[in-house]
Amino acid sequence: MKRHLLMVFATLFFLNINAQNLEDLSQQLLTRQLQLKSTEEIEKKLSNLSLEQLSHSLKTDTHKKTFWINIYNAFIVKKLRSNPKDYNKRNSFFSRKNIRIANHLFSFDDIEHTILRKQKWKFGFGYITKASASNVLKSLVVSQLDSRIHFALNCGAKSCPPIRIYKGIKLESQLNKAQKEFIQSSSKIHLNSIELSKLFLWYKGDFESKSNILKLIEQNTGKDLKTKQIIYSPYLWDIDLNNYILD
């Protein structure tokens, strides 16, 4: 019995260390990309992970969101810095499987729409779930969609939210801060309407309803918007790799 308990404790300890190690690797990868430093060794470590290590270590949604947001943002910077012309064909850029983690290739779409958005169809405005996904992706999907990820993921465009280096222990406060600051900086209140980022249109279902969106804007701006019509700002797709906040 004692031996069994020791084995259980050792296993849990191992998994916790792995989760922290993965978070550290994702933070180091993003930090070094922003610093224009080589990430070859970090990428090698990420590539050499086993799928079992990856899925077993990223057990909680906090672990998953922290790791995958940092990974997404880091590889956006890497890919666009090395081949900015790829952005001319954005659909291909986001769907191409060229991010190697745990000896598997992922695309930006895999990370955003399948893992972090819980298998939502990219073009479904947040209302349509993808019919299928690979077993690898299914093993990594979050248990609950968190709409705040839309204020954390940076796709490289000028209109995207700024990059931050996310940490599991601070994730809730960081996501709340990212949400508030993006809403305050991108929302424009007119006499009879409110102008919002197109993120609220493209992922409307992730926020559940128009009334919930207005409530969210009210909470983060302190304005009464119940009678306001929603319009959407043009999305600026110019590449901006200097849009980050180190806090």
C-alpha positions in Angstrom: 0.0 0.0 0.0 2.8 2.3 1.0 4.7 1.6 -2.2 1.5 2.2 -4.3 1.0 5.6 -2.6 4.6 6.5 -3.3 4.2 5.6 -7.0 1.0 7.7 -7.2 2.8 10.6 -5.6 5.8 10.2 -7.9 3.6 10.2 -11.0 1.7 13.3 -9.9 4.9 15.1 -9.1 6.3 14.1 -12.5 3.2 15.4 -14.3 3.3 18.7 -12.4 6.9 19.2 -13.2 6.2 18.5 -16.9 3.4 21.0 -17.0 5.6 23.6 -15.5 8.4 22.7 -17.9 6.1 23.0 -20.9 4.9 26.4 -19.7 8.5 27.5 -19.2 9.4 26.3 -22.7 6.5 28.2 -24.3 7.5 31.4 -22.4 11.1 31.0 -23.4 10.2 30.4 -27.0 8.1 33.6 -27.2 10.5 35.7 -25.2 13.4 34.8 -27.5 11.4 35.3 -30.6 10.5 38.8 -29.4 14.2 39.4 -28.6 15.3 38.3 -32.1 17.3 35.4 -30.6 17.6 31.8 -31.8 15.0 29.4 -30.6 16.4 26.3 -32.3 17.2 24.5 -29.0 13.8 25.2 -27.5 12.0 24.1 -30.7 14.0 20.9 -30.6 12.9 20.2 -27.1 9.3 20.8 -28.0 9.6 18.6 -31.1 11.1 15.7 -29.1 8.3 15.6 -26.6 6.1 12.5 -26.8 2.4 13.0 -27.4 1.8 11.3 -24.1 4.0 13.8 -22.3 2.2 16.7 -24.0 -1.4 15.5 -23.3 -0.7 14.2 -19.8 1.1 17.3 -18.7 -1.4 19.8 -20.1 -4.2 18.4 -18.0 -6.1 21.5 -17.0 -7.5 24.3 -19.2 -5.2 26.7 -17.5 -2.2 24.6 -18.6 -3.6 24.3 -22.1 -4.4 27.9 -22.6 -1.1 29.2 -21.2 1.0 26.8 -23.3 -0.9 27.1 -26.6 -1.4 30.9 -26.6 2.4 31.3 -26.1 3.2 28.7 -28.7 0.8 30.3 -31.3 2.1 33.8 -30.8 5.7 32.7 -30.8 5.4 30.9 -34.1 3.4 33.7 -35.7 6.4 36.0 -35.0 8.8 33.4 -36.3 7.0 32.5 -39.5 6.1 36.1 -40.5 9.6 37.4 -39.7 11.2 34.7 -41.9 8.6 34.7 -44.7 6.4 37.8 -44.6 5.2 37.2 -48.2 3.4 34.1 -46.9 0.8 36.5 -45.4 -0.4 37.4 -48.9 -2.2 34.1 -48.9 -3.5 34.1 -45.3 -5.9 31.2 -45.5 -2.9 29.0 -46.6 -0.7 30.6 -44.0 -3.0 29.7 -41.1 -4.0 26.2 -42.4 -0.5 25.0 -43.2 0.7 22.3 -40.8 4.3 23.4 -40.1 4.5 23.8 -36.3 6.2 20.7 -34.9 5.3 19.8 -31.3 5.7 16.3 -29.9 6.6 14.9 -33.3 3.3 16.1 -34.8 2.7 18.9 -37.2 0.1 21.6 -36.2 -1.3 24.6 -38.0 -2.3 27.9 -36.5 -5.9 26.9 -37.3 -5.4 23.6 -35.3 -4.2 25.6 -32.3 -6.8 28.3 -32.4 -10.0 26.7 -33.7 -9.6 23.1 -32.6 -7.6 23.2 -29.4 -8.4 26.6 -27.9 -11.9 27.1 -29.4 -13.0 23.5 -28.7 -13.4 22.3 -32.2 -15.2 25.3 -33.7 -15.4 25.7 -37.4 -13.2 28.5 -38.6 -15.9 30.2 -40.7 -18.9 29.4 -38.5 -19.0 32.6 -36.5 -18.7 30.6 -33.3 -21.9 28.7 -33.8 -20.8 25.6 -35.7 -18.7 22.8 -34.3 -16.3 20.9 -36.6 -17.7 17.5 -37.5 -14.4 15.7 -36.9 -10.8 16.2 -35.6 -7.8 13.9 -35.4 -7.3 11.8 -32.2 -4.1 13.8 -31.6 -6.0 17.1 -31.6 -8.9 15.7 -29.6 -6.5 14.7 -26.8 -5.4 18.3 -26.5 -8.7 20.2 -26.7 -9.8 22.5 -23.8 -12.8 21.3 -21.8 -14.5 24.8 -22.0 -14.2 27.6 -24.5 -12.9 30.8 -23.0 -13.8 33.8 -25.2 -10.9 35.8 -23.7 -8.4 33.9 -25.8 -9.5 36.2 -28.7 -7.8 39.1 -26.8 -4.6 37.0 -26.3 -4.0 35.5 -29.7 -2.0 37.7 -32.1 -2.2 36.7 -35.7 0.4 39.2 -36.8 -1.9 41.9 -38.1 -2.0 45.5 -37.0 -5.6 45.1 -35.6 -4.7 42.1 -33.5 -4.5 42.3 -29.7 -0.9 42.8 -28.4 1.2 39.8 -27.5 1.9 39.1 -23.9 3.9 36.3 -22.3 1.3 34.3 -20.4 1.9 32.5 -17.1 -0.3 29.8 -15.6 -0.2 31.3 -12.1 -1.3 34.7 -13.5 -3.5 33.6 -16.4 -6.8 34.7 -15.1 -5.7 38.2 -14.3 -3.7 38.4 -17.5 -6.6 37.4 -19.7 -8.9 39.8 -17.8 -6.4 42.6 -18.4 -5.9 41.8 -22.0 -9.7 41.7 -22.5 -10.3 45.1 -20.8 -7.4 46.9 -22.5 -8.3 45.6 -26.0 -12.0 46.5 -25.6 -11.1 50.0 -24.3 -8.5 50.7 -27.1 -10.5 49.3 -30.0 -14.1 50.3 -29.2 -15.5 53.6 -30.4 -18.8 54.8 -29.0 -20.9 57.0 -31.4 -24.3 58.7 -30.8 -26.5 55.7 -31.9 -24.0 53.0 -32.4 -20.8 51.3 -31.0 -18.0 50.4 -33.3 -16.2 47.2 -32.3 -13.4 45.0 -33.6 -14.4 42.5 -36.2 -13.3 39.8 -33.7 -16.7 40.2 -32.2 -18.3 39.5 -35.5 -16.1 36.6 -36.6 -16.5 34.9 -33.2 -19.9 36.1 -32.2 -21.0 32.7 -31.0 -18.0 32.4 -28.7 -19.5 35.4 -26.8 -23.0 33.7 -26.9 -25.1 36.6 -28.0 -25.3 40.3 -29.0 -26.6 41.2 -25.5 -23.7 39.4 -23.9 -21.3 41.3 -26.1 -22.9 44.6 -25.2 -22.7 43.6 -21.5 -19.1 42.8 -21.8 -18.3 46.1 -23.5 -20.3 47.9 -20.7 -18.4 46.1 -18.0 -15.1 47.1 -19.5 -15.9 50.7 -20.6 -18.4 51.8 -17.9 -20.9 53.0 -20.6 -24.6 52.2 -21.0 -24.9 50.6 -24.4 -28.2 48.7 -24.3 -29.8 50.8 -27.1 -26.7 50.9 -29.3 -26.4 49.3 -32.7 -23.2 47.4 -33.3 -21.0 48.2 -36.3 -17.6 46.8 -37.0 -14.3 48.5 -37.7 -12.3 47.5 -40.8 -9.6 45.0 -39.9 -6.1 46.1 -40.7 -4.1 43.2 -42.0 -0.7 45.0 -42.3 1.9 43.0 -40.5 3.0 44.4 -37.1 5.5 42.3 -35.2 6.2 45.0 -32.6 2.8 44.8 -31.1 3.6 43.3 -27.7 3.5 44.2 -24.0 6.1 42.9 -21.5 4.4 43.0 -18.1 
